[in-house]
């Protein structure tokens, strides 16, 4: 039975800027860093994955209502390009 609480995700510091991030799998199963905090203008929704790794998805407008949207950390990290090349 669901308790209605939001899932807890493992939060780690970004290896380049130390901001809190969550590693998640995108729709191609690649690991992407997502900002831990929801943000105005965010485009990514997280949901639990079957293997314990959250899934990062761009929800449709209908599904995004009431969902915390976050930014992919590449776009907010001051060293985003270096992080993109480095990966997890």
Secondary structure, DSSP 8 states (H G I E B T S, - for coil): -----------EE-TTT--EEEEEE-TTS-EEEEESS--TT--BEEE--TTSS-EEE---HHHHTT---B-BGGGT-TTHHHHHHH--
